[in-house]
Amino acid sequence: MFPKNAWYVACTPDEIADKPLGRMVCGERIVFYRPRAGEVAALEDFCPHRGAPLSLGFVADGRLVCGYHGLEMGCDGRTVAMPAQRVRGFPCIRSFPVVERYGFIWVWPGEADKADPALIHHLEWADNPEWAYGGGLYHINCDYRLMVDNLMDLTHETYVHSTSIGQKEIDEAPPVTTVEGDTVITARHMENVQAPPFWRAALRANELADDVPVDRWQICRFTPPSHVLIEVGVAHAGHGGYHADPKYKASSIVVDFITPETETSIWYFWGMARHFKPQDAALTATIREGQGKIFAEDLEMLEQQQRNLLAYPERRLLKLNIDAGGVQSRRILDRLIAAEQQPAGETVPA
């Protein structure tokens, strides 16, 4: 189950630059397209004539034209025209609230009257020239909550990412989890350690020595419905760690927008926002390539984990101290889902 009264990243602008895009979000088949330059629309991906996917059509004069028989749809879900046919009496199809912001297309798959664009998660780095961003998209066959678990407990880095960002000191530094409203924060700090390969490269890119001890941090923040932003970085040891002057450190924000497709599949929008050398496009491309390989290492593990859970639904999973971030995130999700399903007038205990 997933909350539907929430903003999810549906796609990136380049995915709808030339033609409509069909994508399932939270079990809803939706077509995204640009009626005109600078505008974005989202409709149910279902032609009211014969049920063909509207995403197989094209846009003409601001209308979405079905690729099967030429039926034309307006952005509000009303049938506008069809060659040689009278179709204005056709029932409307569903339109979805959609917003383009921060370099993403956001959709609200729930009750349209509750969709407030002010609720879209603020991204401090998105419109700031002092930051650079590079990212990508993976389709993964797993429950979206498994990915949240994965990102809120980075202990797995030691094993899954042993050649890039993993190191044994991660196991030895206990994480601390706190809850602030609907935000879950899991922080881990490692002092006087050697930087792993990915971070040695980042230090070099920032013109810092990579062969000296560093202080390293990982601060994971979950916010509903399924967003995880992780402050990560290293600083030369003895200069304040996370609070060190920028001249001693390399730091970034790992961006994770997890959009459920079905109960057991997700669209995973990943990236890294970098707060050093933002104008260096080659560095952005290099980091994006390296990060893409790191996240690809999670893919097989998560899909195989999902297969196991489906094969053995009766098995109870253990919960350890390192799982606190994921457990607390699931509690918030359970409460939000229960509130959506609650009859009007009734409340769900916090």
C-alpha positions in Angstrom: 0.0 0.0 0.0 1.1 3.6 -0.6 -0.3 7.0 0.2 -2.0 8.6 -2.8 -2.7 12.0 -1.5 0.9 13.1 -2.0 3.3 14.5 -4.7 5.4 11.9 -6.5 8.1 12.5 -9.1 6.5 11.1 -12.3 9.2 11.8 -14.9 11.8 14.3 -16.0 11.1 17.0 -18.5 13.2 15.4 -21.2 10.9 12.3 -21.1 8.0 14.3 -22.5 10.0 16.7 -24.8 8.9 15.1 -28.0 5.9 12.9 -27.4 3.5 11.8 -24.6 4.7 9.4 -21.9 2.7 6.6 -20.4 3.7 5.7 -16.9 2.0 3.9 -14.0 2.2 5.7 -10.7 0.7 4.2 -7.5 -1.4 1.8 -9.7 -2.8 4.6 -11.9 -2.1 4.5 -15.6 -1.3 8.1 -16.5 -0.2 9.8 -19.7 2.0 12.9 -19.3 2.5 15.4 -22.2 3.0 19.1 -23.0 -0.1 20.8 -24.5 2.2 23.8 -25.3 5.7 24.8 -24.5 6.2 25.4 -20.8 3.0 23.5 -19.9 2.4 20.0 -18.6 -0.7 17.9 -18.4 -1.6 14.5 -17.0 -4.6 12.4 -17.9 -5.8 8.8 -17.4 -4.0 6.8 -20.1 -7.3 5.5 -21.5 -9.1 6.7 -24.6 -12.9 6.8 -23.9 -13.6 5.5 -27.4 -12.0 2.1 -27.5 -9.8 2.0 -24.5 -6.5 2.5 -26.3 -3.6 4.1 -24.4 -3.5 7.8 -25.1 0.2 7.7 -24.6 0.5 6.0 -28.1 -0.9 9.2 -29.6 0.5 12.7 -30.2 -0.1 16.3 -29.4 -1.6 18.7 -31.9 -2.8 22.3 -31.3 -2.7 21.7 -27.5 -4.8 18.6 -27.6 -3.8 15.0 -27.0 -4.8 13.0 -30.1 -5.4 9.3 -29.7 -3.2 7.3 -32.0 -5.9 4.7 -32.8 -8.8 6.7 -34.3 -7.8 10.4 -33.9 -10.0 11.3 -30.9 -8.9 14.6 -29.4 -8.7 15.2 -25.6 -8.5 18.4 -23.7 -6.3 18.8 -20.6 -9.3 18.6 -18.4 -10.2 15.1 -19.6 -13.0 16.2 -21.9 -13.4 14.8 -25.4 -13.0 17.7 -27.8 -13.3 16.3 -31.3 -12.9 13.3 -33.6 -12.8 13.3 -37.4 -16.4 13.0 -38.9 -17.8 12.0 -35.5 -19.9 13.7 -32.8 -18.1 12.9 -29.5 -18.6 15.9 -27.2 -21.1 13.8 -25.1 -18.4 11.3 -24.2 -17.8 10.9 -20.5 -14.7 12.7 -19.1 -11.6 10.7 -18.2 -9.7 11.5 -15.1 -7.2 14.4 -15.1 -4.4 14.5 -12.5 -2.9 17.5 -10.7 0.6 17.9 -12.2 3.4 20.5 -11.6 6.8 21.0 -13.2 9.3 22.1 -10.5 13.0 21.7 -9.6 13.7 19.8 -12.8 11.0 17.2 -12.3 7.4 16.5 -13.2 5.4 15.9 -10.1 2.0 14.2 -10.0 -0.7 13.8 -7.3 -2.5 10.4 -7.9 -5.0 10.9 -5.1 -7.9 13.3 -4.5 -7.4 16.3 -6.8 -9.0 18.8 -4.4 -6.3 18.1 -1.8 -3.4 18.7 -4.2 -1.5 21.8 -2.9 1.7 22.6 -4.9 3.1 24.2 -1.7 3.4 20.6 -0.3 6.0 19.7 -2.9 9.3 19.0 -1.1 11.6 22.0 -1.2 14.9 21.3 -2.9 17.4 23.9 -1.8 19.9 23.0 -4.4 17.7 22.9 -7.5 17.6 26.6 -8.3 20.9 27.5 -6.8 23.9 28.2 -9.1 26.3 27.2 -6.2 25.1 23.6 -6.7 25.3 21.1 -9.5 23.1 18.1 -10.0 23.3 14.9 -12.1 21.0 11.9 -11.9 19.1 9.2 -13.6 16.2 6.7 -13.4 16.0 3.0 -12.7 13.0 0.7 -12.8 13.2 -1.8 -10.0 10.9 -4.7 -9.2 10.5 -4.3 -5.5 8.1 -2.8 -2.9 8.9 0.9 -2.5 9.3 0.4 1.2 12.3 -2.0 0.6 14.1 0.9 -1.1 13.3 3.2 1.8 14.7 0.6 4.2 17.8 0.4 2.1 18.4 4.1 2.1 17.6 4.6 5.8 20.2 2.0 6.9 23.5 2.4 5.0 25.1 -0.5 6.8 24.8 -2.5 3.6 27.4 -0.2 1.9 30.1 -2.3 3.6 28.9 -5.4 1.7 27.0 -4.3 -1.4 29.2 -1.4 -2.3 32.6 -2.7 -1.0 34.6 -1.3 -3.9 33.2 2.2 -4.0 31.6 3.7 -0.9 31.7 0.8 1.6 34.2 0.4 4.5 34.3 -1.6 7.7 34.0 1.5 9.9 30.4 1.9 8.8 29.6 -1.3 10.8 31.5 0.1 13.8 29.7 3.5 14.0 26.2 3.1 15.4 23.5 5.2 13.7 21.3 7.5 15.7 17.6 7.8 14.6 15.3 10.7 15.6 11.8 11.6 14.4 10.7 15.2 13.9 7.0 15.2 12.9 6.8 13.2 9.7 10.5 13.4 9.1 12.8 10.5 10.1 16.5 11.3 10.5 19.2 8.6 10.8 22.7 10.0 11.2 26.1 8.2 11.3 29.4 9.8 11.9 32.8 8.2 11.4 36.0 10.0 12.7 39.6 9.6 11.7 39.0 6.9 9.0 40.4 6.4 5.5 38.1 7.6 2.7 36.8 4.8 0.4 37.5 5.0 -3.4 34.5 7.2 -4.3 35.3 9.8 -1.7 39.0 9.8 -2.5 38.1 10.7 -6.0 35.8 13.4 -4.7 38.5 14.9 -2.5 40.9 15.0 -5.5 38.2 16.6 -7.6 37.9 19.3 -5.0 41.7 19.7 -5.0 42.2 18.1 -1.6 44.6 15.4 -0.4 43.0 12.0 -0.6 45.6 10.0 1.3 45.0 11.5 4.8 42.5 10.5 7.5 39.0 12.0 7.2 35.9 12.4 9.2 32.9 11.0 7.3 29.1 11.6 7.7 25.8 10.1 6.5 22.6 11.9 7.4 19.5 10.3 5.9 16.2 12.2 5.9 13.0 10.4 5.0 9.9 12.5 4.2 6.6 11.2 3.0 5.5 9.8 0.8 8.8 8.2 -0.2 11.6 10.8 -0.5 15.0 10.2 1.0 17.7 12.9 0.9 21.1 12.0 2.3 23.7 14.4 3.3 27.1 12.7 2.7 30.7 13.8 2.7 34.2 13.7 4.1 36.5 16.3 5.6 40.1 16.2 6.5 40.2 14.9 10.1 40.4 17.4 12.9 38.7 20.3 11.1 35.2 19.8 12.4 33.8 17.0 10.3 30.3 17.8 9.0 30.8 21.4 10.2 34.2 21.8 8.6 35.0 24.8 6.5 34.4 24.0 2.8 38.1 24.3 2.0 38.7 21.1 4.0 35.8 18.9 2.7 33.8 17.4 -0.2 30.1 17.1 0.5 26.9 16.3 -1.4 23.3 15.4 -1.1 22.2 12.1 -2.4 18.8 12.5 -4.0 16.3 9.6 -3.9 12.8 10.0 -5.1 11.0 6.6 -5.0 7.8 6.4 -6.9 5.6 3.3 -6.6 4.5 1.8 -9.9 2.7 -1.2 -8.3 2.8 -2.9 -5.0 6.0 -4.6 -6.1 7.7 -2.3 -8.5 9.1 1.3 -8.4 10.4 4.1 -10.5 13.6 5.2 -8.8 14.9 8.7 -9.5 18.4 9.0 -8.2 21.0 11.7 -8.3 23.6 13.7 -6.4 23.5 17.4 -5.7 27.1 18.7 -5.3 28.2 21.8 -3.4 31.7 22.1 -4.9 32.9 23.1 -8.3 29.3 23.4 -9.6 30.4 24.7 -13.0 32.5 21.6 -13.8 30.2 19.7 -16.2 32.8 17.0 -16.7 32.9 16.4 -13.0 29.1 16.2 -12.9 29.2 13.6 -15.6 31.9 11.6 -13.9 30.1 11.6 -10.5 26.8 10.7 -12.2 28.4 7.7 -13.9 30.0 6.5 -10.7 26.8 6.9 -8.7 24.8 5.2 -11.3 27.0 2.1 -11.0 26.7 2.2 -7.2 22.9 2.3 -7.3 22.9 -0.5 -9.9 24.6 -2.7 -7.3 21.5 -2.3 -5.1 19.1 -3.4 -7.9 19.7 -7.1 -7.9 19.7 -7.3 -4.1 16.4 -5.5 -3.8 14.7 -7.6 -6.6 15.9 -10.9 -5.1 14.8 -9.7 -1.7 11.3 -9.0 -3.1 11.2 -12.5 -4.7 12.1 -14.1 -1.4 9.4 -12.1 0.5 6.8 -13.1 -2.1 7.8 -16.7 -1.9 7.7 -16.8 1.9 5.0 -14.4 3.0 4.6 -16.1 6.4 8.2 -15.4 7.4 8.7 -12.8 10.1 11.7 -10.4 9.6 14.0 -9.4 12.4 14.3 -5.8 13.5 17.7 -4.6 14.8 18.9 -1.3 16.0 20.2 -0.4 12.6 16.7 -0.8 11.2 15.3 2.1 13.3 15.2 4.5 10.4 13.2 2.2 8.1 10.9 1.1 10.9 10.0 4.7 11.9 9.5 5.6 8.2 7.1 2.7 7.8 5.1 3.8 10.9 4.6 7.2 9.4 3.5 5.6 6.1 1.1 3.2 7.9 -0.5 6.2 9.7 -0.9 8.2 6.5 -2.4 5.3 4.6 -4.8 4.5 7.4 -5.9 8.2 7.5 -6.7 8.1 3.7 -8.8 4.9 4.2 -10.6 6.2 7.3 -14.3 7.2 6.8 -14.9 10.9 6.9 -15.2 12.3 10.4 -13.0 9.7 12.0 -9.4 10.2 13.0 -6.4 7.9 13.2 -4.3 8.0 16.3 -0.8 9.4 15.9 
